[in-house]
Amino acid sequence: MLMRLNDTVSRKQLFFGMFICFVGAIFYCYEFILRIIPGVLQTELSIALGHISATTFGQISALYYFAYSPMQMPVGMLMDRFGPRRLLTFACVCCTIGSWMFTLTSSMFLVGAGRFLVGFGSSFAFVGVLSLALHWLPRRYFSLMAGLMTTLGMLGLVYGEVKITEWSERIGWESVLFFIAIVGSGLSVLMFLVVRDGPEGHQSNKHPLPEFFRNVLKVLMSPEVWLIGFVGACLYTSLSVFGELWGKTYLEQAHNLTKVEAARTVSAVFLGWAVGAPIAGYLSDRTGRRLLPLVLGAILALICISIVLYWPGLSYMSLNVLLFLYGVFSATEIIVFIMAKECSGAQLSGTVFAATNMIVTLGGVIFQPLVGKLLDTFGDSGIVEGEHIYTVVDYQVALSILPLSLLLVTILAFFIKDHDHKDHPIN
């Protein structure tokens, strides 16, 4: 009888834990949707902000990464100290306020501050949900949860890219952003009421600050970690540059797609990442090779994006297939996290993962505004009725960053040591 009672309690606890993780995962999906809003509503926001240049628009969008990237280092320590419930609720509130501030287009400062606040809140999402999974779910489900999180985030981008575009055409972009802020408010309340740190409540794990800073300094002083992270940033441009910001307007201009068609086509990149990320990780572990799948992925992604950029007259179906494959091959980026850990040692794995993710996402800080600057520098189409107009050639020149960054991956690979993986023999 006692055994059955314990089994019942365990099942209830498991289902409750799964529900808590599901609520956290909704927030993770929500912040991913917020990430792509500038790219989805680029034309509308540029006009509302006073017909701003591509350089300025890229800088505003990159404010997300100005907050998100440096927060990757302390977020794990904060999660240990304060627990996921309080921090995820706080983070969701920050994202909600930031998304609402994005509707205040009368003030460039408030729009920029809102974008920064969204990036700050989003930085807690992935680590927070993994922390919930670690406390609530059996250990055997942890890796599955991590993989599902990546896939869920990409699927959120697929859905958000298309739906935000459709809704903005029906009810106006201001109403869409206001609705997104309302959803965030409800999610913040749900997070506070439902989420719990663990079955036994929060047990603070206060790591000594001197030790934390020593570990951070040790990792950041490693040239190999920076090199590996930069390689990851180059592969991540498929999301940070094309998928999140500049891809939709390029497809509208170069391939004469409608806004909805362009949104659906860009979402193929996200879908490709959702499929490619777990495959890349599996193949790398299965073969015991890191650099080989990374370089092959970069070369194949280079071919796909070059065709999209420089081959005129592609059909709608061809564009979708090519961009899906571009996402699949770019997803080999996830291998850089394992490479960084293997070159630094398992004892610093948490700090290494955080540092690598920081370096990878810093690419958004650099590349998003750089494309805008190139558009304004080389674009000679001028301004029509107060709106900046860019030709297909302007976009091709500016987005040449994408194939060049992938070419750089293949060159930098020669300077990275492929560590021996005796635990993963080739079968």
Secondary structure, DSSP 8 states (H G I E B T S, - for coil): -HHHHHHHHHHHHHHHHHHHHHHHHHHHHHHHHHHTHHHHTHHHHHHHTTS--HHHHHHHHHHHHHHHHHHTTTHHHHHHHH-HHHHHHHHHHHHHHHHHHTT-TT-HHHHHHHHHHHHHHHTTHHHHHHHHHHHHS-GGGHHHHHHHHHHHHHHHHHHHHHHHHHHHHHH-HHHHHHHHHHHHHHHHHHHHHH--S-TT--------HHHHHHHHHHHHT-HHHHHHHHHHHHHHHIIIIIIIIIHHHHHHHHS---HHHHHHHHHHHHHHHHHHHHHHHHHHHHHT-SHHHHHHHHHHHHHHHHHHHH-TT--HHHHHHHHHHHHHHHGGGGHHHHHHHHHH-GGGHHHHHHHHHHHHHHHHHHHHHHHHHHHHHH----EETTEE---HHHHHHHTTHHHHHHHHHHHHGGGS-----TTS---
